[in-house]
Amino acid sequence: MEIIYFILVGIASGFFAGWLMKGKGAGLIINLLLGIVGAVIGGWLLDIFNISLGSGFVGQLLTATLGAVALIFVVNLLRGKK
């Protein structure tokens, strides 16, 4: 059940990250997949810098969205999008 929760948080964060990037994402489906991967990246980055954005659903969503935005930004750099 925990993996389903993690995937749902990742999908939601991918949606929000695409919205925050204002059309600079890679499309809805790819942004949702990037959100799932971004959730892992966001948790890893914040853990390295010993930063907490809160606990519970909101904290997890903020962490995952931050990771997804960072991942979309890097993907856009590699694809040559401005």
N, C-alpha and C positions, 0 to 999 in steps of 0.2 A: 504494500500500500504506500510505503514511503517513496518508492520510485515514481509512482503515478503523481504524487504530490510534487516531487522535484520536477518532473516533466511539465506539469501544469504551470508551476512558477516560472520555469524557463520559457514556455510559450508566451505567457503574459509579459514577461520581461522583453522578449523579442519584439512583441507588438509595440510596447512602449518605447523601446529603443529605436525602432523604425520611425515611429511618430516623432520622437525627439530629434532624430537626424534630418527630419523634414525632406523626405524624398531622396535622401542620399543612401538609403539602404539598398539592399539587393533584391527587393521584391518581398511580398508578404510571406510566402512559404519559406524562402531562404532566411528571412529575418527571424521567423519563428524557430527555425533550426539553429540559427546563430544565437538566439536567446537561450536555448538549452545549453549550448557549449559555453556561452557567455556567463551563465550561472556558475559554472565550475571555475572559469577564469576570474570572475569577480570575487568569489570566495577565496580563491588562492591569492589574488593581489592584496585584498584587504587583510588577509591573515599575515602576509609577509610584512606589511607596514603596521601590524597590530592595531587596526582600525575596526571599530564596530559601528554599524549603522542602525543598530537596534536589534531587538529580538522579535521572534514571532514572524508572522506572515509579512508584515510591512518591511521589517528589516531584511528578510530574505528577498523580497521583491526589489527593494532598492539595491541590494548587493548584486543581484542577478542582472538588473537593468544597467547598472554601471559597467559590469563585465560585458554585456551585450553591446553597449554603445562603444566601448573600447575595441571590441572585436570587429564591429561593422566599420569603424574608423580605419583599422588596419587593413581590412579586406578592400576598402575603397582605395587606400594608398597603393596596395598591390595591383589593383585593377586599373589604376591611373585616373580615377574619378577625382574631380575637385570638389 
